[in-house]
């Protein structure tokens, strides 16, 4: 049997929308490290795994 895991990440544009979607789906927002470079570009790195294990199916969504 395949176990499915949903990961939901939020960017910086609409964190309230991401929180509302997470609440509706009854999942918590996954942790994300977000910082800005000096040129104002954004660096975003998930702090939770999004790789697929052999017997598990993972789905990851990032809401910007």
C-alpha positions as CSV (number, residue, x, y, z in Angstrom):
1,X,0.0,0.0,0.0
2,X,1.3,3.4,-0.9
3,X,1.3,6.1,1.8
4,X,0.7,9.6,0.4
5,X,2.1,12.7,2.1
6,X,1.1,16.3,1.2
7,X,3.6,19.1,1.8
8,X,2.4,22.6,1.5
9,X,4.9,25.5,1.5
10,X,4.2,29.2,1.6
11,X,6.2,32.0,-0.2
12,X,6.1,35.6,0.9
13,X,3.3,37.0,-1.3
14,X,0.2,35.5,0.3
15,X,0.9,33.8,3.6
16,X,-2.7,34.3,4.8
17,X,-4.0,32.5,1.7
18,X,-1.6,29.7,2.3
19,X,-2.7,29.4,5.9
20,X,-6.4,29.4,4.8
21,X,-5.7,26.6,2.2
22,X,-3.8,24.6,4.8
23,X,-6.6,24.9,7.3
24,X,-9.2,23.8,4.6
25,X,-7.1,20.8,3.7
26,X,-6.5,20.0,7.3
27,X,-2.7,20.0,6.9
28,X,0.0,22.2,8.5
29,X,2.2,24.4,6.4
30,X,5.6,22.9,6.0
31,X,8.7,24.9,7.2
32,X,10.5,27.0,4.6
33,X,13.6,29.1,5.0
34,X,13.2,32.4,3.1
35,X,15.7,35.2,2.8
36,X,16.6,37.9,0.4
37,X,19.9,38.6,-1.4
38,X,21.3,42.1,-1.5
39,X,19.9,42.4,-5.1
40,X,16.4,41.8,-3.6
41,X,16.2,38.3,-5.2
42,X,14.5,35.7,-2.9
43,X,16.2,32.5,-1.7
44,X,13.7,29.8,-0.6
45,X,14.7,26.4,0.8
46,X,12.2,23.9,2.1
47,X,13.2,22.7,5.6
48,X,11.3,19.4,5.2
49,X,12.0,16.7,2.8
50,X,10.2,16.6,-0.5
51,X,12.0,13.7,-2.0
52,X,10.1,10.5,-2.9
53,X,10.8,7.4,-0.8
54,X,10.5,4.0,-2.4
55,X,7.1,3.0,-1.0
56,X,5.8,6.5,-0.3
57,X,4.4,9.1,-2.6
58,X,5.0,12.8,-1.7
59,X,3.3,15.8,-3.2
60,X,4.8,19.2,-2.6
61,X,3.1,22.5,-3.4
62,X,4.5,26.0,-3.0
63,X,2.0,28.9,-2.8
64,X,3.7,32.1,-3.8
